[in-house]
Amino acid sequence: MTLPPDTAIALCASTDLQERGRGVSFDVVFSGQTCRGFAIRYNGVVYGYLNRCAHIPMEMDHEADRFLDDSGEWLLCSTHGAVYEPHTGLCAGGPCRGGRLVPIALSEGDGVVHWHTAHNLQPIEF
């Protein structure tokens, strides 16, 4: 069953996303392929992206749910060192050369973070 675009799906409690800390990973179907997404909190705002480097489509976290570098300033691909802006997903350095992470719309309210479906982004069916 395909959900309409912009259907909100509960992801985690707001407190699970600490400022510039560990993210929360989740499974999605993007353009027909099963893959992972992730959510982080940066400067008080939640952001979501596919866990797929723009340089080579590999998962980025160097350990479970660690997407930001040690400074908490950049999203970092642990495999090739590509660096992305957390608030835009735009490549800021390394082999991604002007690429961008695929964004996943998130919202937050009543203590819960939700991710939103799109025409090419759906939950996994069981």
C-alpha positions in Angstrom: 0.0 0.0 0.0 1.4 3.4 -1.0 0.7 6.3 1.3 -0.1 9.7 -0.1 2.7 12.3 -0.2 3.2 14.2 3.1 1.8 11.5 5.3 3.4 11.9 8.7 4.9 8.8 10.3 6.1 8.8 13.9 9.9 8.3 14.1 11.0 8.9 17.7 10.6 11.0 20.8 11.9 14.5 20.5 14.3 13.7 23.4 15.9 11.0 21.3 17.6 13.6 19.1 20.0 15.5 21.3 21.6 18.7 19.9 24.5 17.7 17.6 24.5 14.2 19.1 23.6 10.8 17.8 21.0 10.5 15.1 18.1 8.1 14.7 18.2 5.7 11.7 15.1 4.3 10.0 14.2 2.2 7.0 12.5 3.6 3.9 11.7 2.7 0.3 13.2 5.4 -1.9 12.4 5.2 -5.6 11.7 1.5 -5.2 14.8 0.6 -3.3 15.0 -0.3 0.4 17.5 1.9 2.2 18.1 3.8 5.4 17.3 7.4 6.4 18.5 9.3 9.4 17.4 12.2 11.5 19.6 14.6 13.5 19.1 17.8 15.6 21.3 20.7 14.6 20.9 24.2 16.1 17.6 23.2 17.6 16.0 22.0 14.3 15.5 18.4 13.2 16.8 17.4 9.8 16.4 14.2 7.8 18.3 12.7 4.9 18.8 9.4 3.1 21.8 7.6 4.6 23.5 7.7 1.3 26.6 9.7 0.4 26.3 11.8 -2.7 29.8 10.7 -3.8 29.2 7.0 -3.9 25.9 5.7 -2.5 27.2 4.1 0.7 25.9 4.6 4.2 27.7 7.4 6.0 27.7 6.6 9.7 31.0 5.5 11.1 29.3 3.8 14.0 25.6 3.3 14.7 23.8 6.6 14.4 26.9 8.8 14.4 26.6 11.1 11.4 28.2 14.3 12.7 31.9 14.8 13.0 33.5 15.2 16.4 33.0 18.9 16.4 29.2 18.5 15.7 29.5 21.0 12.9 29.4 18.7 9.8 27.8 15.6 8.5 30.6 13.3 7.5 30.8 10.2 5.3 33.1 7.9 7.2 34.1 6.0 4.0 35.4 8.7 1.8 35.5 11.8 3.9 32.8 13.8 2.1 31.5 16.7 4.3 28.0 18.1 4.2 26.2 21.0 5.9 23.8 19.6 8.4 21.1 22.2 7.7 21.1 21.9 3.9 22.8 18.6 3.0 25.0 20.4 0.5 28.5 19.2 0.0 31.0 21.4 1.8 34.2 19.5 1.0 35.7 16.2 -0.1 34.8 14.0 -3.0 31.1 14.9 -3.1 32.0 17.8 -5.4 28.9 20.0 -5.2 26.5 17.1 -4.5 23.8 17.0 -2.0 22.2 14.5 0.4 18.7 13.5 -0.4 16.5 15.3 2.1 13.6 13.6 4.0 11.0 16.0 5.4 10.7 15.9 9.2 8.3 17.7 11.6 8.2 17.9 15.3 5.3 18.4 17.7 3.9 17.2 21.0 7.2 15.6 21.9 7.4 13.4 18.7 9.5 13.6 15.5 7.7 12.5 12.3 9.1 11.8 8.9 6.9 12.5 5.8 6.3 10.4 2.8 6.8 11.7 -0.8 6.0 10.4 -4.2 9.3 8.6 -4.2 9.6 7.9 -0.4 7.5 5.4 1.4 7.7 3.2 4.5 8.7 -0.4 4.2 5.8 -2.8 4.0 5.7 -5.8 6.2 
